[in-house]
Amino acid sequence: MAEKLAHRKISHKEVGGMSAAEYRAHAKLVYLRLLSYVKPHKMRFAMGVFFGVVSGLFYSILFLVIRVVFDLVLNPNSDKVIRPFDGFKFKFGQNFEFTPPAFITEHDLIFTAFVCGLVPLLMLIKGLLTYLHMYYMLWIGNKVLFQLRDESFSNLVNQSLKFYSHARQGELMQTVFNQTRMASSAGTDLASAMIKHPVSVITILAMLLLKNPVYTFGAVVVFPLCLLPVIYISRKVRKAGGKEEEEAGMLMVTMQEAFSGIKVVKAHAREDFESNRFNKASQRMLDFIMRWRKAIEIVGPLVETVASVGIAIGLVYAKMTGMPTKDFLVLNFMLMAMYPHAKALSRIQVSLQKCIVATSKVFEIIDMKPDVADEPDAIKLKKPEGPLIFNDVSFAYVPGTPAVENVSLTFEPGKFYALVGKSGSGKSTMLSLMMRFYDPTSGSISLGDTDIRKYTQSSLRDQMGLVLQETFLFHDSIYNNILYGRLDATKEEVVAAAKLAHAHEFIMEKEKGYDTVCGDKGAQLSGGQQQRLSIARSVLRNAPILLLDEATSSLDSESEKKVQDALEKLEAGKTVIAIAHRLSTILNADQIIVMDQGRIEAVGPHKELLQKSAVYKHLYNLQFHNHQEKTTPS
């Protein structure tokens, strides 16, 4: 079964509906993979295991001391020889029996105080051993958590734009932040529990058997019955735990969308609607939390109830045999010390059910292959040579509905090209294909004689600067937002880029200058200021190919003039490919490419297109004739 599951990808959504056999096989594969993250830290893990085992074995020493204390305290006037190992006889072969010798023949108050004082001392030592065990396991858990978050986040940011057009960002955040934490918990906390608790149970059980095998058998014979509630509840927890993770993802989606679209929310006065949407998702998640938490918590009382039957049997046995009080106390002290470990062991399986769902989702994210990936032998593009060529390129976001179709174009170095056309004609798709955000469905794009798929994506994009209509600024300082264009730039280069982008003036007017925080998505700045910072970022990048996606269309006249001046400086000596919303900005382009329904309708300079392209002439008349009519006095 495990081999069968190993050869196919398992969605986290499938886990809840697996049969018991399938689930066990899947859980084994997932857990073994989790343990592979522990392997680089095997020495610390071994130390953690060592201290966990010693902590469990320490019970034997502790109970021996407690037995001596009971002998001293409960029989203060006894003149019998005190044997700390009394009752613990070890047989070797047929005729040889060894009983540890007595070491004191009379009571002494100082000795009694000394032995009683050993109890807290031994508890301190045991606590220290437990602390060291937990410390090493926590250290490893944090390392595993760091690696899981690194791999999941890194793989997500390497996914193509196609992935993000379908993914819910809230669910992705939930996976990277919360589910990785649960996965690391499964890898270390559960491993810790499966080491410490069994050793403690076995050690105490061995002491009980040495002391009184019959009483021990009667008290623990019901232990297998403790497994019945665990088996019954496990499947319910698996389903409820999986559903809770899904609802937690939906909760993150609701929050992320509400915060990102806060202007839309407020503009439509939908605060109450969003609160209700959030509360519904929150309530569904809480319902599932209650379901699996109830399942987990009910295991404890059930185990304790079953275990108490063993104690009752022991009480009857003690009465029937006339067991001394001190012996009865020691035996029951051991039993009571064993039951918490037994209860913790009973919860491991239940907790593991929920962790496997989260871990499956994390590995699902880590294992995703990006739609656009570097070829194994991809090379770095140091400097583009030759023209950028579209060779009969077609591309469709949705199969059967081409966004661009049979496009063949050549963009010569150092020239200014403009893409015009109605919305949905394929202009932005052309820029996305140039930057290899997507790969063509058919055809190819090359720089000179080399297909751009032969280059690494990072080196290809290093040769391109992109200025979008909708700018994005990080919630960081102005300085760091400009520096994002080239991370190794000096402060002088950042300031020079800001000056070329006509941004330096307004930056210096700010109280903190370049240290001014832009706010979420640049909310503390005007649209024109945001755009000029975006241009400054591209100036600093200084890429030989510049792509402009309607960079001035949403600006007022004054801001547009300043941004246009900045763009003219940025364009100097570069291959410029601009999507134009306002034709007035591209009338002097070397070539204007007219697009219509994903195809190239016409190519040429402005005056030539007015004569030969009906689509271009229509766009031109819409803008310039309407403008003239609006400015002509009535």
Secondary structure, 3 states (H helix, E strand, C coil): CHHHHHCCCCCHHHHCCCCHHHHHHHHHHHHHHHHHHHHHHHHHHHHHHHHHHHHHHHHHHHHHHHHHHHHHHHCCCCCCCECCCCCCCEEECCCEEECCCCCECCCCHHHHHHHHHHHHHHHHHHHHHHHHHHHHHHHHHHHHHHHHHHHHHHHHHCCCHHHHCCCCHHHHHHHHHHHHHHHHHHHHHHHHHHHHHHHHHHHHHHHHHHHCHHHHHHHHCCHHHHHHHHHHHHHHHHHHHHHHHHHHHHHHHHHHHHHHCHHHHHHCCCHHHHHHHHHHHHHHHHHHHHHHHHHHHHHHHHHHHHHHHHHHHHHHHHHHHCCCHHHHHHHHHHHHHHHHHHHHHHHHHHHHHHHHHHHHHHHHHHHCCCCCCCCCCCECCCCCCCCEEEEEEEEEEECCEEEEEEEEEEECCCCEEEEECCCCCCHHHHHHHHCCCCCCCEEEEEECCEEHHHECHHHHHHCEEEEECCCCCCCCEHHHHHHCCCCCCCHHHHHHHHHHCCCHHHHHHCCCHHHCECCHHHCCCCHHHHHHHHHHHHHHHCCCEEEEECCCCCCCHHHHHHHHHHHHHHHCCCEEEEECCCHHHCCCCCEEEEEECCEEEEEECHHHHHHHCHHHHHHHHHHHHHHHHHHCCC
